[in-house]
Amino acid sequence: MDGEAMKLVILETSDVHGSIYPLSYADNKPKDVGMGKIATLIKNERAGNPSTMLIDNGDMIQGTPLLYYYARFDKSRPNPMAVIANELNYDCAVFGNHEFNFGRDILDRAVSDSKFPWLAANIVNQSTGEPFFGKPYIIKSFDQGVRVAVLGLTTKYVPNWEKAEHITGMRFEDPVETANKWVPFLKKEKKADVVVLSYHGGFGRDLDTGKAIEELKGENQAYQICQEVPDIDALLTGHQHRMIYGSAVNGVTVIQPGCNGTHLGKVTLELEKQQERWHITRKMSELISVAGVEADAGLLNKVGDYEKDAQNWLDQPLGKIEGDMLVRDPMKVRTEDHPLIEFINRLQMKASGMDISSTALFNNESPGMPENVSMRDIVANYIYPNTLRVIRITGQDMRDALERSASYFKTYSGGLIEVSKAFTDPKPQHYNYDMWEGIDYIIDISRPAGNRIVKLDYHGVPVKMTQHYDVVMNNYRAVGGGDYAMFSNKPVIKDIPVDVTELIANEVLEKKVIKAKVDHNWKLIY
């Protein structure tokens, strides 16, 4: 009947990365994250909005020690994230790039354990061209007669990161072209009143100006989708771990709810029936924080045995440190070569096959590695879910990056060495001071910032400013994060799409004994 109205609410989680419990696995202290808290928000929203959909936008099954433990050691039970999502009655999920990290067996199990469909319109069978996982979209009908279509898309850049054997037989097609193929079908053939795209990818351009904010290599095409695909009502995004809400691009309402279950995304569409058809009269997007929200104890109990086993495993020794790898004075770690930094850099070099590496001591709470190393010790030191990337830089880029790091220190004029305010205010940024391996360099902090690298050698000869060098570093730094603009838009030679914490754990498990050592390839003078 004309004049009839309804409100449709679409709830989005994205990049939860296996976060279920509201805690930090480094020390088990409470933290405002996870599906336990998200569940409370979901139930509250459903109670107030009978016409509600719940969609996960990818990167669900990887990222916490709980999921790492499950994937590596506990394959007899259903995937814990599927258990959680089933309990919450998800309508569908989309594949993120990290869904493939543990291999096809774990992924296929997660899909089969799920009571909801996983969507992948642009992941197709190389031979047939048909959707590889079978389901490109869903249609959900509500009591009022409104038909809502959800089309699932994944960043086409996955083959640049993932191991070939994990994506055998798949072709990742362009999501813009795929959307332009399916959206008209959903509107005309399937008579969808509302079309929602759930895209595990983000924005390569500024939402307001359209100006490129990163190298446009096809990893994050959400802006292009909004501009080039007609008849989209809402676009759910992810991958970049950004918090985007209250925004629209070319009339398309967009949203991105951060990561690790810190926020629930909410898109509200108000519809009215006119001339026997439903029309959207108002659209909005918002993020709801889990801060201060009580976790759903009943939901957490569903995976309590998983958590108990993972916690026991976290405290089981993986191997030993021979020598001293403890951090007693963070400033000392940053002013002279330290075994913890040496170990991480050497591991990054091994994982990438490169001979130059950089990493950081992320904060002043890093305890270092004790004699008996557990997984909890690893996550206490390597606190970010970084992966690794190899980029090709010039000698000048290398020098500029070292000067950026050297500006961490105040110009020395006697007394104690101090940290520059640029690295402490308005928030601590100790993670933006890098230490390198594979080159020899000297920092003179008595000199002004920008002119402190007084020696820079590679294989015993001075680094040539115009020569190219391949360097492995974390993914955040590799895109210029932390004001390392010299790294932005550099050629990516290799991606290693495995969390560094996993690389460390695997190395300790394999070696059993790690020797604490340094080669004194760099030093600080004043």
ABEGO torsion letter per residue (X at the ends): XBGBBBBBBBBBBBGAGGBABBBBAAAGBBBBBEAAAAAAAAAAAAAABABBBBBBAEGAABGBAAAAAAAAABAABBBAAAAAAAAAGBABBBBBAAAAAAEAAAAAAAAAABABBBBBAABBBAAAGBBAAGBABBBBBBAAGBBBBBBBBBBAAAAAABBAAAABGBBBBBAAAAAAAAAAAAAAAAGBABBBBBBBBBBABBAAAGBBABBBAGABAAAAAAAABBGBABBBBBGAGBBBBGBBBGGBBBBBAEBGGABBBBBBBBBBBBGGBBBBABBBBBBBBABGBBBBAAAAAAAAAAAAAAAAAAABBAEBBBEBABBABAAAAAABBBAAAAAAAAAAAAAAGBABBBBBBABAABAEBBABBBAAAAAAABABBBBBBBBBBBAAAAAAAAAAAAAABBBBAEEBBBBBAAAAOABBAAAABBBBBGBBBBBBAABBBGAABABBBBGGBBBBAABBBBBBBBAAAAAGBGGBAAABGBBBABBBABBAAAAAAAAAAAAGBBBBBBAGABBBBX
